[in-house]
Amino acid sequence: MPPGTLGFRASGELDVEEYKRVLLPPLQDAVEGGGVRLLFQAGPDFERFDAATVWADVRSSVDLGIRHHGAWERFAMVTDVDWIARASQLFAWAVPGELRVFGIGDADEAKAWLADGV
């Protein structure tokens, strides 16, 4: 990932323990640092978020998203999984900062967009 950005790649099922151990700490650091430019890639082998993960995300969104709304600059969802791309676009209004959806083949473009202006 370019300097000043974060990136995660998900495959299989993302469970709550992985979410808390892998995703939350760097996101909290970025929020506290004042600027979040995040890439989340869900490849064709990504199946789902389990229910506990969705609930953990909702709870952490209050702290990381609402309380630190201004820290979120850009969020790139990179996927060819149709339901994820549609859901991302549908809920883009609720995501702090600017959200764009990119196909897997456009991951380099997503990274460049995230890094633009850093």
N, CA, C and O atoms as a Tinker XYZ file with bonds, in Angstrom:
   472  protein
     1  N      0.840000   -1.184000    0.000000    73     2
     2  CA     0.000000    0.000000    0.000000    64     1     3
     3  C      0.881000    1.243000    0.000000    63     2     4     5
     4  O      1.963000    1.250000    0.586000    81     3
     5  N      0.403000    2.298000   -0.668000    73     3     6
     6  CA     1.157000    3.553000   -0.664000    64     5     7
     7  C      1.233000    4.147000    0.744000    63     6     8     9
     8  O      0.355000    3.895000    1.569000    81     7
     9  N      2.269000    4.927000    1.021000    73     7    10
    10  CA     2.374000    5.583000    2.325000    64     9    11
    11  C      1.102000    6.396000    2.628000    63    10    12    13
    12  O      0.526000    7.031000    1.746000    81    11
    13  N      0.696000    6.356000    3.876000    73    11    14
    14  CA    -0.479000    7.112000    4.298000    64    13    15
    15  C     -1.798000    6.410000    4.042000    63    14    16    17
    16  O     -2.861000    7.003000    4.223000    81    15
    17  N     -1.743000    5.143000    3.620000    73    15    18
    18  CA    -2.968000    4.385000    3.348000    64    17    19
    19  C     -2.926000    3.050000    4.091000    63    18    20    21
    20  O     -1.865000    2.577000    4.498000    81    19
    21  N     -4.093000    2.467000    4.254000    73    19    22
    22  CA    -4.228000    1.137000    4.845000    64    21    23
    23  C     -4.887000    0.217000    3.828000    63    22    24    25
    24  O     -5.705000    0.661000    3.023000    81    23
    25  N     -4.537000   -1.047000    3.863000    73    23    26
    26  CA    -5.178000   -1.990000    2.961000    64    25    27
    27  C     -5.386000   -3.344000    3.610000    63    26    28    29
    28  O     -4.527000   -3.846000    4.334000    81    27
    29  N     -6.542000   -3.923000    3.338000    73    27    30
    30  CA    -6.879000   -5.249000    3.832000    64    29    31
    31  C     -7.445000   -6.067000    2.690000    63    30    32    33
    32  O     -8.152000   -5.548000    1.827000    81    31
    33  N     -7.123000   -7.361000    2.694000    73    31    34
    34  CA    -7.669000   -8.286000    1.704000    64    33    35
    35  C     -8.387000   -9.394000    2.460000    63    34    36    37
    36  O     -7.802000  -10.042000    3.328000    81    35
    37  N     -9.645000   -9.609000    2.130000    73    35    38
    38  CA   -10.446000  -10.621000    2.824000    64    37    39
    39  C    -10.722000  -11.797000    1.896000    63    38    40    41
    40  O    -10.958000  -11.639000    0.698000    81    39
    41  N    -10.683000  -12.990000    2.502000    73    39    42
    42  CA   -11.066000  -14.196000    1.777000    64    41    43
    43  C    -11.809000  -15.099000    2.752000    63    42    44    45
    44  O    -11.670000  -14.967000    3.968000    81    43
    45  N    -12.581000  -15.997000    2.215000    73    43    46
    46  CA   -13.354000  -16.895000    3.075000    64    45    47
    47  C    -14.371000  -16.125000    3.891000    63    46    48    49
    48  O    -15.114000  -15.298000    3.363000    81    47
    49  N    -14.396000  -16.405000    5.183000    73    47    50
    50  CA   -15.322000  -15.734000    6.090000    64    49    51
    51  C    -14.530000  -14.866000    7.053000    63    50    52    53
    52  O    -13.554000  -15.329000    7.644000    81    51
    53  N    -14.929000  -13.632000    7.216000    73    51    54
    54  CA   -14.299000  -12.745000    8.179000    64    53    55
    55  C    -15.050000  -12.876000    9.492000    63    54    56    57
    56  O    -16.212000  -12.485000    9.597000    81    55
    57  N    -14.369000  -13.437000   10.504000    73    55    58
    58  CA   -15.040000  -13.608000   11.789000    64    57    59
    59  C    -14.666000  -12.484000   12.752000    63    58    60    61
    60  O    -13.767000  -11.689000   12.478000    81    59
    61  N    -15.359000  -12.430000   13.863000    73    59    62
    62  CA   -15.212000  -11.315000   14.800000    64    61    63
    63  C    -13.819000  -11.259000   15.415000    63    62    64    65
    64  O    -13.305000  -10.168000   15.659000    81    63
    65  N    -13.198000  -12.403000   15.670000    73    63    66
    66  CA   -11.853000  -12.396000   16.246000    64    65    67
    67  C    -10.835000  -11.798000   15.274000    63    66    68    69
    68  O     -9.990000  -10.997000   15.674000    81    67
    69  N    -10.915000  -12.184000   14.002000    73    67    70
    70  CA   -10.027000  -11.592000   12.988000    64    69    71
    71  C    -10.280000  -10.097000   12.871000    63    70    72    73
    72  O     -9.341000   -9.306000   12.786000    81    71
    73  N    -11.539000   -9.717000   12.867000    73    71    74
    74  CA   -11.909000   -8.313000   12.762000    64    73    75
    75  C    -11.270000   -7.510000   13.894000    63    74    76    77
    76  O    -10.668000   -6.462000   13.659000    81    75
    77  N    -11.405000   -8.012000   15.124000    73    75    78
    78  CA   -10.869000   -7.298000   16.281000    64    77    79
    79  C     -9.341000   -7.321000   16.323000    63    78    80    81
    80  O     -8.722000   -6.346000   16.746000    81    79
    81  N     -8.733000   -8.416000   15.892000    73    79    82
    82  CA    -7.287000   -8.576000   15.968000    64    81    83
    83  C     -6.546000   -7.920000   14.797000    63    82    84    85
    84  O     -5.479000   -7.334000   14.980000    81    83
    85  N     -7.126000   -8.025000   13.587000    73    83    86
    86  CA    -6.416000   -7.591000   12.388000    64    85    87
    87  C     -6.856000   -6.205000   11.903000    63    86    88    89
    88  O     -6.011000   -5.362000   11.601000    81    87
    89  N     -8.146000   -5.969000   11.827000    73    87    90
    90  CA    -8.627000   -4.711000   11.259000    64    89    91
    91  C     -8.687000   -3.554000   12.250000    63    90    92    93
    92  O     -8.217000   -2.458000   11.946000    81    91
    93  N     -9.252000   -3.781000   13.419000    73    91    94
    94  CA    -9.490000   -2.675000   14.349000    64    93    95
    95  C     -8.234000   -1.932000   14.816000    63    94    96    97
    96  O     -8.233000   -0.701000   14.788000    81    95
    97  N     -7.162000   -2.614000   15.246000    73    95    98
    98  CA    -6.009000   -1.843000   15.744000    64    97    99
    99  C     -5.432000   -0.838000   14.741000    63    98   100   101
   100  O     -5.226000    0.318000   15.111000    81    99
   101  N     -5.161000   -1.227000   13.482000    73    99   102
   102  CA    -4.631000   -0.211000   12.559000    64   101   103
   103  C     -5.659000    0.878000   12.223000    63   102   104   105
   104  O     -5.289000    2.028000   11.989000    81   103
   105  N     -6.948000    0.518000   12.200000    73   103   106
   106  CA    -7.968000    1.535000   11.959000    64   105   107
   107  C     -8.014000    2.535000   13.111000    63   106   108   109
   108  O     -8.129000    3.739000   12.884000    81   107
   109  N     -7.926000    2.047000   14.331000    73   107   110
   110  CA    -7.915000    2.944000   15.483000    64   109   111
   111  C     -6.699000    3.858000   15.437000    63   110   112   113
   112  O     -6.810000    5.051000   15.717000    81   111
   113  N     -5.546000    3.315000   15.090000    73   111   114
   114  CA    -4.338000    4.142000   14.969000    64   113   115
   115  C     -4.503000    5.208000   13.904000    63   114   116   117
   116  O     -4.120000    6.359000   14.115000    81   115
   117  N     -5.067000    4.843000   12.766000    73   115   118
   118  CA    -5.261000    5.805000   11.673000    64   117   119
   119  C     -6.238000    6.898000   12.079000    63   118   120   121
   120  O     -6.012000    8.073000   11.790000    81   119
   121  N     -7.315000    6.522000   12.744000    73   119   122
   122  CA    -8.304000    7.502000   13.191000    64   121   123
   123  C     -7.663000    8.473000   14.178000    63   122   124   125
   124  O     -7.869000    9.683000   14.087000    81   123
   125  N     -6.891000    7.944000   15.115000    73   123   126
   126  CA    -6.227000    8.798000   16.096000    64   125   127
   127  C     -5.187000    9.691000   15.438000    63   126   128   129
   128  O     -4.907000   10.785000   15.927000    81   127
   129  N     -4.606000    9.225000   14.321000    73   127   130
   130  CA    -3.639000   10.019000   13.572000    64   129   131
   131  C     -4.284000   11.095000   12.718000    63   130   132   133
   132  O     -3.597000   11.975000   12.200000    81   131
   133  N     -5.599000   11.030000   12.569000    73   131   134
   134  CA    -6.319000   12.091000   11.886000    64   133   135
   135  C     -6.617000   11.881000   10.424000    63   134   136   137
   136  O     -7.257000   12.741000    9.819000    81   135
   137  N     -6.189000   10.785000    9.815000    73   135   138
   138  CA    -6.472000   10.600000    8.403000    64   137   139
   139  C     -6.589000    9.133000    8.028000    63   138   140   141
   140  O     -5.629000    8.374000    8.156000    81   139
   141  N     -7.759000    8.741000    7.568000    73   139   142
   142  CA    -7.972000    7.347000    7.172000    64   141   143
   143  C     -8.215000    7.300000    5.671000    63   142   144   145
   144  O     -9.150000    7.906000    5.147000    81   143
   145  N     -7.357000    6.572000    5.011000    73   143   146
   146  CA    -7.509000    6.258000    3.589000    64   145   147
   147  C     -7.382000    4.747000    3.502000    63   146   148   149
   148  O     -6.288000    4.192000    3.606000    81   147
   149  N     -8.523000    4.090000    3.310000    73   147   150
   150  CA    -8.627000    2.652000    3.484000    64   149   151
   151  C     -9.016000    1.944000    2.200000    63   150   152   153
   152  O     -9.926000    2.374000    1.491000    81   151
   153  N     -8.313000    0.846000    1.906000    73   151   154
   154  CA    -8.677000   -0.053000    0.819000    64   153   155
   155  C     -9.083000   -1.378000    1.451000    63   154   156   157
   156  O     -8.345000   -1.944000    2.259000    81   155
   157  N    -10.258000   -1.867000    1.078000    73   155   158
   158  CA   -10.710000   -3.185000    1.515000    64   157   159
   159  C    -10.987000   -3.987000    0.263000    63   158   160   161
   160  O    -11.845000   -3.622000   -0.540000    81   159
   161  N    -10.264000   -5.078000    0.094000    73   159   162
   162  CA   -10.422000   -5.922000   -1.093000    64   161   163
   163  C    -11.089000   -7.227000   -0.697000    63   162   164   165
   164  O    -10.591000   -7.959000    0.158000    81   163
   165  N    -12.206000   -7.505000   -1.319000    73   163   166
   166  CA   -12.927000   -8.763000   -1.124000    64   165   167
   167  C    -12.882000   -9.506000   -2.455000    63   166   168   169
   168  O    -13.576000   -9.155000   -3.409000    81   167
   169  N    -12.058000  -10.528000   -2.493000    73   167   170
   170  CA   -11.882000  -11.289000   -3.726000    64   169   171
   171  C    -13.023000  -12.250000   -3.979000    63   170   172   173
   172  O    -13.962000  -12.327000   -3.187000    81   171
   173  N    -12.949000  -12.980000   -5.074000    73   171   174
   174  CA   -14.030000  -13.893000   -5.454000    64   173   175
   175  C    -14.223000  -15.031000   -4.458000    63   174   176   177
   176  O    -15.281000  -15.660000   -4.434000    81   175
   177  N    -13.205000  -15.302000   -3.632000    73   175   178
   178  CA   -13.323000  -16.363000   -2.641000    64   177   179
   179  C    -13.871000  -15.855000   -1.306000    63   178   180   181
   180  O    -14.015000  -16.625000   -0.356000    81   179
   181  N    -14.176000  -14.559000   -1.238000    73   179   182
   182  CA   -14.762000  -14.023000   -0.008000    64   181   183
   183  C    -16.212000  -14.477000    0.064000    63   182   184   185
   184  O    -16.976000  -14.326000   -0.890000    81   183
   185  N    -16.576000  -15.038000    1.215000    73   183   186
   186  CA   -17.923000  -15.578000    1.366000    64   185   187
   187  C    -18.843000  -14.654000    2.130000    63   186   188   189
   188  O    -19.942000  -14.330000    1.678000    81   187
   189  N    -18.372000  -14.224000    3.320000    73   187   190
   190  CA   -19.264000  -13.392000    4.116000    64   189   191
   191  C    -18.575000  -12.894000    5.371000    63   190   192   193
   192  O    -17.504000  -13.360000    5.759000    81   191
   193  N    -19.244000  -11.919000    5.993000    73   191   194
   194  CA   -18.928000  -11.484000    7.347000    64   193   195
   195  C    -19.871000  -12.279000    8.238000    63   194   196   197
   196  O    -21.062000  -12.364000    7.936000    81   195
   197  N    -19.378000  -12.863000    9.328000    73   195   198
   198  CA   -20.332000  -13.547000   10.202000    64   197   199
   199  C    -21.130000  -12.502000   10.985000    63   198   200   201
   200  O    -20.747000  -11.334000   11.032000    81   199
   201  N    -22.232000  -12.920000   11.595000    73   199   202
   202  CA   -23.142000  -11.997000   12.275000    64   201   203
   203  C    -22.447000  -11.236000   13.398000    63   202   204   205
   204  O    -22.692000  -10.043000   13.575000    81   203
   205  N    -21.593000  -11.899000   14.151000    73   203   206
   206  CA   -20.884000  -11.230000   15.237000    64   205   207
   207  C    -19.956000  -10.140000   14.702000    63   206   208   209
   208  O    -19.774000   -9.108000   15.347000    81   207
   209  N    -19.378000  -10.364000   13.537000    73   207   210
   210  CA   -18.500000   -9.365000   12.927000    64   209   211
   211  C    -19.301000   -8.144000   12.504000    63   210   212   213
   212  O    -18.872000   -7.010000   12.713000    81   211
   213  N    -20.451000   -8.375000   11.915000    73   211   214
   214  CA   -21.305000   -7.253000   11.514000    64   213   215
   215  C    -21.668000   -6.421000   12.744000    63   214   216   217
   216  O    -21.608000   -5.193000   12.702000    81   215
   217  N    -22.044000   -7.083000   13.835000    73   215   218
   218  CA   -22.405000   -6.372000   15.060000    64   217   219
   219  C    -21.196000   -5.620000   15.623000    63   218   220   221
   220  O    -21.337000   -4.476000   16.057000    81   219
   221  N    -20.013000   -6.239000   15.624000    73   219   222
   222  CA   -18.800000   -5.564000   16.097000    64   221   223
   223  C    -18.497000   -4.346000   15.238000    63   222   224   225
   224  O    -18.058000   -3.316000   15.751000    81   223
   225  N    -18.729000   -4.457000   13.931000    73   223   226
   226  CA   -18.494000   -3.341000   13.029000    64   225   227
   227  C    -19.461000   -2.199000   13.315000    63   226   228   229
   228  O    -19.068000   -1.033000   13.298000    81   227
   229  N    -20.703000   -2.524000   13.574000    73   227   230
   230  CA   -21.688000   -1.491000   13.907000    64   229   231
   231  C    -21.262000   -0.773000   15.183000    63   230   232   233
   232  O    -21.288000    0.456000   15.241000    81   231
   233  N    -20.871000   -1.529000   16.205000    73   231   234
   234  CA   -20.443000   -0.923000   17.475000    64   233   235
   235  C    -19.197000   -0.065000   17.291000    63   234   236   237
   236  O    -19.129000    1.045000   17.818000    81   235
   237  N    -18.209000   -0.565000   16.548000    73   235   238
   238  CA   -16.981000    0.205000   16.367000    64   237   239
   239  C    -17.207000    1.403000   15.451000    63   238   240   241
   240  O    -16.471000    2.386000   15.529000    81   239
   241  N    -18.211000    1.331000   14.590000    73   239   242
   242  CA   -18.517000    2.459000   13.709000    64   241   243
   243  C    -18.924000    3.693000   14.499000    63   242   244   245
   244  O    -18.671000    4.820000   14.073000    81   243
   245  N    -19.554000    3.483000   15.646000    73   243   246
   246  CA   -19.935000    4.613000   16.486000    64   245   247
   247  C    -18.680000    5.345000   16.938000    63   246   248   249
   248  O    -18.611000    6.571000   16.852000    81   247
   249  N    -17.687000    4.599000   17.421000    73   247   250
   250  CA   -16.472000    5.226000   17.907000    64   249   251
   251  C    -15.574000    5.699000   16.767000    63   250   252   253
   252  O    -15.136000    6.849000   16.749000    81   251
   253  N    -15.304000    4.805000   15.820000    73   251   254
   254  CA   -14.362000    5.131000   14.749000    64   253   255
   255  C    -14.961000    6.013000   13.660000    63   254   256   257
   256  O    -14.256000    6.815000   13.049000    81   255
   257  N    -16.253000    5.865000   13.418000    73   255   258
   258  CA   -16.874000    6.606000   12.325000    64   257   259
   259  C    -17.571000    7.870000   12.755000    63   258   260   261
   260  O    -17.273000    8.951000   12.247000    81   259
   261  N    -18.492000    7.750000   13.681000    73   259   262
   262  CA   -19.301000    8.901000   14.065000    64   261   263
   263  C    -18.496000    9.891000   14.897000    63   262   264   265
   264  O    -18.493000   11.088000   14.610000    81   263
   265  N    -17.813000    9.396000   15.926000    73   263   266
   266  CA   -17.051000   10.301000   16.798000    64   265   267
   267  C    -15.835000   10.897000   16.101000    63   266   268   269
   268  O    -15.361000   11.969000   16.479000    81   267
   269  N    -15.336000   10.211000   15.093000    73   267   270
   270  CA   -14.156000   10.682000   14.361000    64   269   271
   271  C    -14.476000   10.845000   12.874000    63   270   272   273
   272  O    -13.669000   10.503000   12.010000    81   271
   273  N    -15.632000   11.358000   12.604000    73   271   274
   274  CA   -16.118000   11.476000   11.222000    64   273   275
   275  C    -15.114000   12.194000   10.319000    63   274   276   277
   276  O    -14.888000   11.781000    9.182000    81   275
   277  N    -14.521000   13.256000   10.825000    73   275   278
   278  CA   -13.599000   14.050000   10.017000    64   277   279
   279  C    -12.283000   13.362000    9.696000    63   278   280   281
   280  O    -11.558000   13.808000    8.806000    81   279
   281  N    -11.959000   12.278000   10.406000    73   279   282
   282  CA   -10.700000   11.571000   10.160000    64   281   283
   283  C    -10.755000   10.712000    8.897000    63   282   284   285
   284  O     -9.722000   10.381000    8.314000    81   283
   285  N    -11.972000   10.357000    8.482000    73   283   286
   286  CA   -12.127000    9.484000    7.321000    64   285   287
   287  C    -12.079000   10.306000    6.042000    63   286   288   289
   288  O    -12.917000   11.179000    5.816000    81   287
   289  N    -11.094000   10.017000    5.217000    73   287   290
   290  CA   -10.918000   10.766000    3.975000    64   289   291
   291  C    -11.425000    9.991000    2.761000    63   290   292   293
   292  O    -12.289000   10.464000    2.023000    81   291
   293  N    -10.880000    8.804000    2.570000    73   291   294
   294  CA   -11.245000    8.003000    1.391000    64   293   295
   295  C    -11.316000    6.523000    1.744000    63   294   296   297
   296  O    -10.539000    6.013000    2.551000    81   295
   297  N    -12.274000    5.853000    1.113000    73   295   298
   298  CA   -12.459000    4.415000    1.319000    64   297   299
   299  C    -12.670000    3.788000   -0.052000    63   298   300   301
   300  O    -13.626000    4.113000   -0.757000    81   299
   301  N    -11.770000    2.890000   -0.420000    73   299   302
   302  CA   -11.867000    2.179000   -1.699000    64   301   303
   303  C    -12.282000    0.736000   -1.428000    63   302   304   305
   304  O    -11.557000   -0.016000   -0.777000    81   303
   305  N    -13.440000    0.365000   -1.927000    73   303   306
   306  CA   -13.891000   -1.033000   -1.865000    64   305   307
   307  C    -13.490000   -1.663000   -3.188000    63   306   308   309
   308  O    -13.927000   -1.215000   -4.248000    81   307
   309  N    -12.671000   -2.687000   -3.136000    73   307   310
   310  CA   -12.169000   -3.348000   -4.338000    64   309   311
   311  C    -12.738000   -4.759000   -4.374000    63   310   312   313
   312  O    -12.411000   -5.599000   -3.536000    81   311
   313  N    -13.587000   -5.001000   -5.351000    73   311   314
   314  CA   -14.238000   -6.306000   -5.422000    64   313   315
   315  C    -14.889000   -6.515000   -6.779000    63   314   316   317
   316  O    -15.265000   -5.568000   -7.470000    81   315
   317  N    -15.008000   -7.781000   -7.134000    73   315   318
   318  CA   -15.828000   -8.178000   -8.272000    64   317   319
   319  C    -17.048000   -8.949000   -7.788000    63   318   320   321
   320  O    -17.826000   -9.458000   -8.596000    81   319
   321  N    -17.216000   -9.037000   -6.485000    73   319   322
   322  CA   -18.365000   -9.722000   -5.896000    64   321   323
   323  C    -19.548000   -8.760000   -5.960000    63   322   324   325
   324  O    -19.561000   -7.723000   -5.296000    81   323
   325  N    -20.528000   -9.118000   -6.760000    73   323   326
   326  CA   -21.628000   -8.213000   -7.077000    64   325   327
   327  C    -22.370000   -7.697000   -5.848000    63   326   328   329
   328  O    -22.637000   -6.499000   -5.753000    81   327
   329  N    -22.711000   -8.581000   -4.904000    73   327   330
   330  CA   -23.499000   -8.132000   -3.758000    64   329   331
   331  C    -22.720000   -7.157000   -2.880000    63   330   332   333
   332  O    -23.315000   -6.269000   -2.269000    81   331
   333  N    -21.394000   -7.310000   -2.811000    73   331   334
   334  CA   -20.581000   -6.393000   -2.014000    64   333   335
   335  C    -20.498000   -5.032000   -2.698000    63   334   336   337
   336  O    -20.622000   -3.995000   -2.046000    81   335
   337  N    -20.288000   -5.038000   -4.003000    73   335   338
   338  CA   -20.227000   -3.771000   -4.741000    64   337   339
   339  C    -21.551000   -3.018000   -4.635000    63   338   340   341
   340  O    -21.562000   -1.807000   -4.415000    81   339
   341  N    -22.660000   -3.730000   -4.791000    73   339   342
   342  CA   -23.981000   -3.085000   -4.700000    64   341   343
   343  C    -24.254000   -2.548000   -3.303000    63   342   344   345
   344  O    -24.732000   -1.425000   -3.142000    81   343
   345  N    -23.946000   -3.361000   -2.292000    73   343   346
   346  CA   -24.166000   -2.919000   -0.906000    64   345   347
   347  C    -23.297000   -1.710000   -0.585000    63   346   348   349
   348  O    -23.744000   -0.792000    0.102000    81   347
   349  N    -22.065000   -1.701000   -1.071000    73   347   350
   350  CA   -21.174000   -0.561000   -0.833000    64   349   351
   351  C    -21.748000    0.710000   -1.441000    63   350   352   353
   352  O    -21.738000    1.766000   -0.809000    81   351
   353  N    -22.246000    0.607000   -2.659000    73   351   354
   354  CA   -22.840000    1.774000   -3.314000    64   353   355
   355  C    -24.131000    2.199000   -2.639000    63   354   356   357
   356  O    -24.406000    3.392000   -2.515000    81   355
   357  N    -24.925000    1.233000   -2.204000    73   355   358
   358  CA   -26.190000    1.529000   -1.552000    64   357   359
   359  C    -25.988000    2.274000   -0.235000    63   358   360   361
   360  O    -26.740000    3.196000    0.079000    81   359
   361  N    -24.983000    1.881000    0.526000    73   359   362
   362  CA   -24.753000    2.487000    1.833000    64   361   363
   363  C    -23.637000    3.532000    1.829000    63   362   364   365
   364  O    -23.167000    3.927000    2.896000    81   363
   365  N    -23.211000    3.980000    0.666000    73   363   366
   366  CA   -22.144000    4.978000    0.574000    64   365   367
   367  C    -22.492000    6.259000    1.327000    63   366   368   369
   368  O    -21.606000    6.929000    1.856000    81   367
   369  N    -23.757000    6.596000    1.375000    73   367   370
   370  CA   -24.177000    7.815000    2.079000    64   369   371
   371  C    -23.853000    7.743000    3.573000    63   370   372   373
   372  O    -23.687000    8.781000    4.213000    81   371
   373  N    -23.762000    6.544000    4.136000    73   371   374
   374  CA   -23.519000    6.384000    5.566000    64   373   375
   375  C    -22.030000    6.276000    5.899000    63   374   376   377
   376  O    -21.656000    6.268000    7.072000    81   375
   377  N    -21.192000    6.193000    4.886000    73   375   378
   378  CA   -19.755000    6.034000    5.098000    64   377   379
   379  C    -19.121000    7.417000    5.186000    63   378   380   381
   380  O    -19.294000    8.240000    4.287000    81   379
   381  N    -18.381000    7.676000    6.279000    73   379   382
   382  CA   -17.715000    8.979000    6.360000    64   381   383
   383  C    -16.635000    9.078000    5.287000    63   382   384   385
   384  O    -16.037000    8.070000    4.912000    81   383
   385  N    -16.391000   10.261000    4.805000    73   383   386
   386  CA   -15.403000   10.454000    3.748000    64   385   387
   387  C    -15.986000   10.067000    2.400000    63   386   388   389
   388  O    -17.197000    9.912000    2.245000    81   387
   389  N    -15.105000    9.915000    1.441000    73   387   390
   390  CA   -15.505000    9.583000    0.075000    64   389   391
   391  C    -15.301000    8.094000   -0.175000    63   390   392   393
   392  O    -14.245000    7.547000    0.141000    81   391
   393  N    -16.304000    7.444000   -0.738000    73   391   394
   394  CA   -16.238000    6.017000   -1.045000    64   393   395
   395  C    -16.310000    5.808000   -2.546000    63   394   396   397
   396  O    -17.140000    6.403000   -3.234000    81   395
   397  N    -15.428000    4.955000   -3.041000    73   395   398
   398  CA   -15.495000    4.530000   -4.443000    64   397   399
   399  C    -15.349000    3.015000   -4.494000    63   398   400   401
   400  O    -14.626000    2.416000   -3.698000    81   399
   401  N    -16.042000    2.417000   -5.435000    73   399   402
   402  CA   -15.983000    0.968000   -5.643000    64   401   403
   403  C    -15.175000    0.711000   -6.913000    63   402   404   405
   404  O    -15.419000    1.323000   -7.953000    81   403
   405  N    -14.219000   -0.196000   -6.813000    73   403   406
   406  CA   -13.345000   -0.558000   -7.921000    64   405   407
   407  C    -13.410000   -2.065000   -8.126000    63   406   408   409
   408  O    -13.632000   -2.816000   -7.175000    81   407
   409  N    -13.219000   -2.506000   -9.356000    73   407   410
   410  CA   -13.099000   -3.925000   -9.640000    64   409   411
   411  C    -11.718000   -4.425000   -9.245000    63   410   412   413
   412  O    -10.791000   -3.635000   -9.072000    81   411
   413  N    -11.583000   -5.740000   -9.103000    73   411   414
   414  CA   -10.302000   -6.334000   -8.718000    64   413   415
   415  C     -9.196000   -5.927000   -9.697000    63   414   416   417
   416  O     -8.071000   -5.649000   -9.281000    81   415
   417  N     -9.504000   -5.891000  -10.964000    73   415   418
   418  CA    -8.514000   -5.505000  -11.968000    64   417   419
   419  C     -8.085000   -4.053000  -11.876000    63   418   420   421
   420  O     -7.115000   -3.649000  -12.516000    81   419
   421  N     -8.800000   -3.264000  -11.084000    73   419   422
   422  CA    -8.496000   -1.843000  -10.931000    64   421   423
   423  C     -7.890000   -1.524000   -9.564000    63   422   424   425
   424  O     -7.951000   -0.381000   -9.110000    81   423
   425  N     -7.312000   -2.517000   -8.915000    73   423   426
   426  CA    -6.739000   -2.313000   -7.573000    64   425   427
   427  C     -5.641000   -1.255000   -7.578000    63   426   428   429
   428  O     -5.548000   -0.464000   -6.640000    81   427
   429  N     -4.804000   -1.227000   -8.621000    73   427   430
   430  CA    -3.749000   -0.212000   -8.679000    64   429   431
   431  C     -4.351000    1.190000   -8.812000    63   430   432   433
   432  O     -3.843000    2.146000   -8.225000    81   431
   433  N     -5.417000    1.306000   -9.574000    73   431   434
   434  CA    -6.116000    2.586000   -9.700000    64   433   435
   435  C     -6.699000    3.008000   -8.351000    63   434   436   437
   436  O     -6.648000    4.185000   -7.994000    81   435
   437  N     -7.248000    2.056000   -7.605000    73   435   438
   438  CA    -7.800000    2.346000   -6.277000    64   437   439
   439  C     -6.705000    2.845000   -5.344000    63   438   440   441
   440  O     -6.912000    3.804000   -4.601000    81   439
   441  N     -5.546000    2.205000   -5.378000    73   439   442
   442  CA    -4.430000    2.631000   -4.529000    64   441   443
   443  C     -3.966000    4.029000   -4.902000    63   442   444   445
   444  O     -3.683000    4.845000   -4.026000    81   443
   445  N     -3.886000    4.308000   -6.193000    73   443   446
   446  CA    -3.474000    5.647000   -6.638000    64   445   447
   447  C     -4.482000    6.691000   -6.194000    63   446   448   449
   448  O     -4.096000    7.779000   -5.766000    81   447
   449  N     -5.770000    6.379000   -6.289000    73   447   450
   450  CA    -6.808000    7.318000   -5.851000    64   449   451
   451  C     -6.694000    7.577000   -4.352000    63   450   452   453
   452  O     -6.811000    8.717000   -3.904000    81   451
   453  N     -6.468000    6.525000   -3.586000    73   451   454
   454  CA    -6.324000    6.699000   -2.139000    64   453   455
   455  C     -5.142000    7.601000   -1.800000    63   454   456   457
   456  O     -5.242000    8.463000   -0.927000    81   455
   457  N     -4.024000    7.399000   -2.492000    73   455   458
   458  CA    -2.794000    8.123000   -2.186000    64   457   459
   459  C     -2.767000    9.542000   -2.748000    63   458   460   461
   460  O     -1.918000   10.341000   -2.353000    81   459
   461  N     -3.669000    9.863000   -3.649000    73   459   462
   462  CA    -3.678000   11.184000   -4.274000    64   461   463
   463  C     -3.851000   12.273000   -3.223000    63   462   464   465
   464  O     -4.846000   12.290000   -2.499000    81   463
   465  N     -2.900000   13.166000   -3.140000    73   463   466
   466  CA    -2.985000   14.283000   -2.226000    64   465   467
   467  C     -2.452000   14.018000   -0.835000    63   466   468   469
   468  O     -2.530000   14.886000    0.034000    81   467
   469  N     -1.900000   12.810000   -0.608000    73   467   470
   470  CA    -1.350000   12.507000    0.734000    64   469   471
   471  C     -0.031000   13.229000    0.893000    63   470   472
   472  O      0.609000   13.121000    1.939000    81   471
